[in-house]
Amino acid sequence: MKQADDIYYIEAVRNGNVAAFSHLVEKYQKLVYTLALKLLKRPEDAEELAQDTFVKAFQKLSTYEGKSKFSTWLYRITYNACISELRKRRIDFKSLEDQRFTDQDEMKMYDYYTETKKEDQEKYLNLALEKLPEDDQVLVTLYYYENQSMDDISVITDLTVSNIKVKIHRARKKMYGLLHEMLNEEIYSLL
Amino acid sequence: MNKLDKQFEQMMKGIRIDSPSSDFTLKVMSRIQAEAAVQKRPILADYQPVISKKTWIIMLVVFVLLLIYITVSSPEAAPATNSGLWSTLSGKLSALQTPEVSKIWKAGTGLLTSIPPVAFLILTASLALWTLDSFLTRFKHNPSEI
Protein backbone atom coordinates (compact mmCIF):
# COMPACT_ATOMS: atom_id res chain seq x y z
CA MET A 1 0.00 0.00 0.00
CA LYS A 2 1.56 3.28 -1.11
CA GLN A 3 1.12 6.91 -0.18
CA ALA A 4 -1.61 7.21 -2.86
CA ASP A 5 -3.60 4.55 -1.01
CA ASP A 6 -3.10 6.43 2.24
CA ILE A 7 -4.51 9.58 0.61
CA TYR A 8 -7.49 7.59 -0.66
CA TYR A 9 -8.35 6.38 2.86
CA ILE A 10 -7.65 9.77 4.41
CA GLU A 11 -10.09 11.39 1.98
CA ALA A 12 -12.67 8.69 2.73
CA VAL A 13 -12.38 9.40 6.47
CA ARG A 14 -12.64 13.13 5.84
CA ASN A 15 -15.82 12.49 3.84
CA GLY A 16 -17.38 10.77 6.83
CA ASN A 17 -16.37 7.13 6.30
CA VAL A 18 -14.87 6.58 9.75
CA ALA A 19 -14.38 2.84 9.12
CA ALA A 20 -11.82 3.65 6.41
CA PHE A 21 -9.45 4.69 9.17
CA SER A 22 -9.07 1.02 10.14
CA HIS A 23 -6.98 0.45 6.97
CA LEU A 24 -4.48 3.02 8.19
CA VAL A 25 -4.48 1.47 11.67
CA GLU A 26 -3.84 -1.99 10.20
CA LYS A 27 -1.03 -0.71 8.03
CA TYR A 28 0.89 1.34 10.58
CA GLN A 29 0.10 -0.28 13.94
CA LYS A 30 3.24 -2.43 14.03
CA LEU A 31 5.67 0.37 13.43
CA VAL A 32 3.87 2.85 15.69
CA TYR A 33 3.89 0.20 18.42
CA THR A 34 7.55 -0.67 17.78
CA LEU A 35 8.64 2.97 18.02
CA ALA A 36 6.69 3.37 21.26
CA LEU A 37 8.14 0.16 22.66
CA LYS A 38 11.71 1.16 21.80
CA LEU A 39 11.26 4.41 23.70
CA LEU A 40 8.96 3.43 26.57
CA LYS A 41 10.18 -0.15 27.07
CA ARG A 42 7.02 -1.50 28.72
CA PRO A 43 4.67 -3.30 26.25
CA GLU A 44 1.49 -2.16 28.05
CA ASP A 45 2.63 1.50 27.95
CA ALA A 46 3.61 1.15 24.29
CA GLU A 47 0.23 -0.34 23.40
CA GLU A 48 -1.66 2.44 25.20
CA LEU A 49 0.46 5.13 23.59
CA ALA A 50 0.03 3.54 20.16
CA GLN A 51 -3.75 3.61 20.64
CA ASP A 52 -3.61 7.25 21.78
CA THR A 53 -1.49 8.08 18.72
CA PHE A 54 -4.11 6.73 16.31
CA VAL A 55 -6.95 8.51 18.13
CA LYS A 56 -4.95 11.75 18.05
CA ALA A 57 -4.18 11.25 14.36
CA PHE A 58 -7.91 10.79 13.70
CA GLN A 59 -8.76 13.95 15.64
CA LYS A 60 -6.12 15.97 13.78
CA LEU A 61 -6.66 14.44 10.36
CA SER A 62 -8.13 17.71 9.09
CA THR A 63 -4.78 19.42 9.80
CA TYR A 64 -2.80 16.90 7.72
CA GLU A 65 -1.93 18.84 4.58
CA GLY A 66 -0.14 16.09 2.70
CA LYS A 67 3.15 17.98 2.57
CA SER A 68 4.93 14.99 4.07
CA LYS A 69 4.09 11.30 3.83
CA PHE A 70 1.26 10.18 6.10
CA SER A 71 3.66 7.73 7.77
CA THR A 72 6.08 10.59 8.57
CA TRP A 73 3.24 12.64 10.05
CA LEU A 74 2.04 9.66 12.10
CA TYR A 75 5.52 8.75 13.38
CA ARG A 76 6.05 12.35 14.41
CA ILE A 77 2.90 12.22 16.55
CA THR A 78 4.16 8.93 18.04
CA TYR A 79 7.64 10.25 18.70
CA ASN A 80 6.39 13.47 20.32
CA ALA A 81 3.94 11.57 22.51
CA CYS A 82 6.74 9.25 23.65
CA ILE A 83 9.07 12.14 24.39
CA SER A 84 6.45 13.94 26.51
CA GLU A 85 5.69 10.67 28.31
CA LEU A 86 9.38 10.20 29.08
CA ARG A 87 9.61 13.80 30.28
CA LYS A 88 6.68 13.14 32.63
CA ARG A 89 8.58 10.16 33.99
CA ARG A 90 11.79 12.22 34.05
CA ILE A 91 13.68 9.54 32.14
CA ASP A 92 16.66 10.58 30.02
CA PHE A 93 18.01 8.61 27.10
CA LYS A 94 21.05 6.43 27.67
CA SER A 95 24.25 7.91 26.29
CA LEU A 96 26.26 6.23 23.56
CA GLU A 97 29.96 6.02 24.34
CA ASP A 98 32.32 6.12 21.36
CA GLN A 99 33.08 2.76 19.88
CA ARG A 100 36.41 2.36 18.14
CA PHE A 101 35.26 0.23 15.23
CA THR A 102 36.75 0.86 11.78
CA ASP A 103 34.97 0.37 8.45
CA GLN A 104 37.14 -2.70 7.80
CA ASP A 105 36.10 -4.16 11.15
CA GLU A 106 32.50 -3.64 10.11
CA MET A 107 33.06 -5.53 6.84
CA LYS A 108 34.66 -8.43 8.68
CA MET A 109 31.95 -8.41 11.29
CA TYR A 110 29.25 -8.52 8.62
CA ASP A 111 30.84 -11.58 6.96
CA TYR A 112 31.14 -13.24 10.33
CA TYR A 113 27.54 -12.38 11.14
CA THR A 114 26.17 -13.80 7.89
CA GLU A 115 27.89 -17.12 8.63
CA THR A 116 25.99 -17.56 11.88
CA LYS A 117 22.64 -19.38 12.04
CA LYS A 118 19.56 -17.40 10.93
CA GLU A 119 17.77 -17.66 14.30
CA ASP A 120 20.92 -16.55 16.13
CA GLN A 121 21.30 -13.59 13.80
CA GLU A 122 17.90 -12.27 14.76
CA LYS A 123 18.44 -12.91 18.47
CA TYR A 124 21.79 -11.11 18.58
CA LEU A 125 20.61 -8.27 16.39
CA ASN A 126 17.64 -7.65 18.69
CA LEU A 127 19.88 -7.79 21.76
CA ALA A 128 22.33 -5.34 20.20
CA LEU A 129 19.53 -3.01 19.16
CA GLU A 130 18.11 -3.02 22.69
CA LYS A 131 21.46 -1.93 24.08
CA LEU A 132 21.45 1.26 22.03
CA PRO A 133 20.10 4.49 23.53
CA GLU A 134 16.31 4.68 23.00
CA ASP A 135 16.41 7.55 20.51
CA ASP A 136 19.10 5.79 18.47
CA GLN A 137 16.95 2.65 18.35
CA VAL A 138 14.21 4.77 16.80
CA LEU A 139 16.58 6.32 14.26
CA VAL A 140 18.00 2.94 13.26
CA THR A 141 14.53 1.39 12.95
CA LEU A 142 13.19 4.28 10.87
CA TYR A 143 16.21 4.47 8.59
CA TYR A 144 17.17 0.84 8.05
CA TYR A 145 13.93 -0.99 8.65
CA GLU A 146 11.27 1.50 7.55
CA ASN A 147 13.46 3.13 4.84
CA GLN A 148 12.47 6.64 5.88
CA SER A 149 14.71 9.29 4.34
CA MET A 150 16.98 11.47 6.48
CA ASP A 151 14.69 14.43 5.71
CA ASP A 152 11.62 12.53 6.89
CA ILE A 153 13.40 11.43 10.06
CA SER A 154 14.34 15.05 10.61
CA VAL A 155 10.63 15.98 10.43
CA ILE A 156 9.71 13.18 12.85
CA THR A 157 12.38 13.81 15.45
CA ASP A 158 13.10 17.53 15.05
CA LEU A 159 16.82 16.73 14.74
CA THR A 160 18.94 18.19 11.95
CA VAL A 161 19.86 15.91 9.03
CA SER A 162 23.58 16.19 9.86
CA ASN A 163 22.89 15.24 13.48
CA ILE A 164 20.84 12.24 12.32
CA LYS A 165 23.67 11.14 9.99
CA VAL A 166 26.19 11.25 12.85
CA LYS A 167 23.85 9.45 15.25
CA ILE A 168 23.00 6.70 12.76
CA HIS A 169 26.68 6.22 11.87
CA ARG A 170 27.65 5.93 15.54
CA ALA A 171 24.68 3.66 16.32
CA ARG A 172 25.64 1.32 13.49
CA LYS A 173 29.23 1.12 14.73
CA LYS A 174 28.01 0.56 18.26
CA MET A 175 25.75 -2.26 17.10
CA TYR A 176 28.59 -3.93 15.22
CA GLY A 177 30.69 -3.64 18.37
CA LEU A 178 27.97 -5.25 20.46
CA LEU A 179 27.46 -8.03 17.91
CA HIS A 180 31.22 -8.62 17.88
CA GLU A 181 31.21 -9.02 21.68
CA MET A 182 28.18 -11.34 21.67
CA LEU A 183 29.42 -13.55 18.85
CA ASN A 184 32.88 -13.80 20.45
CA GLU A 185 31.25 -14.86 23.72
CA GLU A 186 29.36 -17.55 21.84
CA ILE A 187 32.58 -18.88 20.28
CA TYR A 188 34.30 -19.00 23.68
CA SER A 189 31.33 -20.83 25.19
CA LEU A 190 31.54 -23.44 22.40
CA LEU A 191 35.27 -23.96 22.99
CA MET B 1 23.47 4.73 1.14
CA ASN B 2 27.03 3.35 1.00
CA LYS B 3 28.02 -0.31 1.04
CA LEU B 4 28.22 -0.50 4.82
CA ASP B 5 24.77 1.02 5.08
CA LYS B 6 23.39 -1.48 2.57
CA GLN B 7 24.88 -4.37 4.52
CA PHE B 8 23.46 -3.08 7.75
CA GLU B 9 20.06 -2.56 6.11
CA GLN B 10 20.05 -6.20 5.00
CA MET B 11 20.79 -7.27 8.55
CA MET B 12 18.03 -5.04 9.96
CA LYS B 13 15.48 -6.36 7.46
CA GLY B 14 16.08 -9.75 9.02
CA ILE B 15 14.61 -8.81 12.37
CA ARG B 16 10.94 -9.18 13.12
CA ILE B 17 9.13 -6.04 14.12
CA ASP B 18 7.11 -5.96 17.37
CA SER B 19 3.35 -6.40 17.19
CA PRO B 20 0.67 -5.00 19.47
CA SER B 21 -2.16 -7.21 20.77
CA SER B 22 -4.30 -9.03 18.19
CA ASP B 23 -7.37 -6.90 18.96
CA PHE B 24 -5.44 -3.64 18.62
CA THR B 25 -7.37 -2.42 15.55
CA LEU B 26 -10.67 -3.25 17.23
CA LYS B 27 -9.73 -1.30 20.36
CA VAL B 28 -8.54 1.71 18.37
CA MET B 29 -11.59 1.71 16.10
CA SER B 30 -14.04 1.54 19.01
CA ARG B 31 -12.33 4.58 20.52
CA ILE B 32 -12.43 6.32 17.15
CA GLN B 33 -16.11 5.54 16.62
CA ALA B 34 -16.82 7.11 20.02
CA GLU B 35 -14.66 10.07 19.07
CA ALA B 36 -16.50 10.46 15.75
CA ALA B 37 -19.84 10.48 17.59
CA VAL B 38 -18.57 13.31 19.81
CA GLN B 39 -17.22 15.20 16.80
CA LYS B 40 -20.65 15.11 15.13
CA ARG B 41 -22.25 17.10 17.96
CA PRO B 42 -20.39 20.36 17.30
CA ILE B 43 -22.42 20.56 14.06
CA LEU B 44 -24.86 22.45 16.30
CA ALA B 45 -22.19 25.15 16.38
CA ASP B 46 -23.17 25.82 12.74
CA TYR B 47 -26.71 26.42 14.00
CA GLN B 48 -28.76 28.04 11.27
CA PRO B 49 -32.18 29.12 12.55
CA VAL B 50 -35.09 28.73 10.15
CA ILE B 51 -35.99 32.38 10.74
CA SER B 52 -32.86 34.46 10.41
CA LYS B 53 -31.70 37.09 12.88
CA LYS B 54 -32.32 39.77 10.27
CA THR B 55 -35.96 38.72 9.87
CA TRP B 56 -36.44 38.76 13.65
CA ILE B 57 -35.04 42.31 13.85
CA ILE B 58 -37.33 43.49 11.02
CA MET B 59 -40.33 41.90 12.75
CA LEU B 60 -39.39 43.53 16.07
CA VAL B 61 -38.93 46.93 14.46
CA VAL B 62 -42.31 46.63 12.70
CA PHE B 63 -43.94 45.63 15.99
CA VAL B 64 -42.36 48.54 17.91
CA LEU B 65 -43.28 51.00 15.15
CA LEU B 66 -46.84 49.73 15.25
CA LEU B 67 -46.94 50.16 19.03
CA ILE B 68 -45.58 53.71 18.76
CA TYR B 69 -48.06 54.57 16.04
CA ILE B 70 -51.00 53.29 18.10
CA THR B 71 -49.80 55.04 21.26
CA VAL B 72 -49.19 58.35 19.54
CA SER B 73 -52.47 58.30 17.60
CA SER B 74 -55.63 59.40 19.47
CA PRO B 75 -57.05 56.93 21.99
CA GLU B 76 -60.55 57.48 20.55
CA ALA B 77 -59.33 55.95 17.33
CA ALA B 78 -58.77 52.63 19.07
CA PRO B 79 -62.00 50.61 19.04
CA ALA B 80 -61.16 48.48 22.11
CA THR B 81 -60.60 51.38 24.51
CA ASN B 82 -63.50 50.65 26.84
CA SER B 83 -63.87 46.98 26.29
CA GLY B 84 -61.79 43.85 26.14
CA LEU B 85 -59.63 41.95 28.55
CA TRP B 86 -57.31 44.74 29.64
CA SER B 87 -60.08 47.20 30.51
CA THR B 88 -61.98 44.53 32.49
CA LEU B 89 -58.79 43.58 34.35
CA SER B 90 -57.81 47.15 35.05
CA GLY B 91 -61.30 47.92 36.28
CA LYS B 92 -61.28 45.04 38.77
CA LEU B 93 -57.75 45.64 39.97
CA SER B 94 -58.15 49.36 40.38
CA ALA B 95 -60.93 48.74 42.91
CA LEU B 96 -58.37 47.04 45.15
CA GLN B 97 -55.72 49.76 44.87
CA THR B 98 -55.12 52.87 46.91
CA PRO B 99 -55.79 56.11 45.00
CA GLU B 100 -52.05 56.75 44.32
CA VAL B 101 -51.32 53.25 43.13
CA SER B 102 -54.50 53.06 41.15
CA LYS B 103 -53.55 56.32 39.44
CA ILE B 104 -50.22 54.80 38.28
CA TRP B 105 -51.94 51.53 37.43
CA LYS B 106 -54.56 53.31 35.35
CA ALA B 107 -51.89 55.19 33.45
CA GLY B 108 -50.13 51.90 32.63
CA THR B 109 -53.22 49.91 31.76
CA GLY B 110 -54.61 52.86 29.83
CA LEU B 111 -51.65 52.51 27.53
CA LEU B 112 -52.24 48.78 27.15
CA THR B 113 -55.95 49.14 26.51
CA SER B 114 -55.18 51.49 23.69
CA ILE B 115 -53.43 48.59 21.90
CA PRO B 116 -55.83 47.04 19.43
CA PRO B 117 -56.32 43.23 19.33
CA VAL B 118 -54.40 43.10 16.07
CA ALA B 119 -51.18 43.94 17.97
CA PHE B 120 -51.75 41.03 20.35
CA LEU B 121 -52.40 38.89 17.33
CA ILE B 122 -49.00 39.87 15.91
CA LEU B 123 -47.31 39.10 19.23
CA THR B 124 -49.00 35.68 19.46
CA ALA B 125 -48.10 34.89 15.85
CA SER B 126 -44.47 35.86 16.51
CA LEU B 127 -44.30 33.62 19.57
CA ALA B 128 -45.84 30.77 17.58
CA LEU B 129 -43.25 31.29 14.83
CA TRP B 130 -40.44 31.28 17.38
CA THR B 131 -41.69 28.01 18.90
CA LEU B 132 -41.95 26.44 15.45
CA ASP B 133 -38.45 27.68 14.60
CA SER B 134 -36.99 26.05 17.74
CA PHE B 135 -38.79 22.80 16.98
CA LEU B 136 -37.64 22.69 13.36
CA THR B 137 -34.06 23.52 14.34
CA ARG B 138 -33.95 20.67 16.86
CA PHE B 139 -35.47 18.31 14.31
CA LYS B 140 -32.95 19.34 11.68
CA HIS B 141 -29.87 18.77 13.88
CA ASN B 142 -30.99 15.90 16.06
CA PRO B 143 -33.98 14.05 14.58
CA SER B 144 -33.63 11.07 16.95
CA GLU B 145 -34.43 13.26 19.97
CA ILE B 146 -37.75 14.42 18.54
Interface residues (C-beta under 8 A of the other chain):
Chain A: V18 A19 F21 S22 V25 E26 Q29 K30 L31 Y33 T34 L37 A46 E47 A50 Q51 F54 V55 F58 Q59 D103 E106 M107 Y110 Y113 K118 Q121 E122 L125 N126 L129 V140 T141 Y144 Y145 N147 R172 M175
Chain B: L4 D5 Q7 F8 E9 M11 M12 K13 G14 I15 R16 I17 D18 S19 P20 S21 F24 T25 K27 V28 M29 R31 I32 Q33 E35 A36 Q39
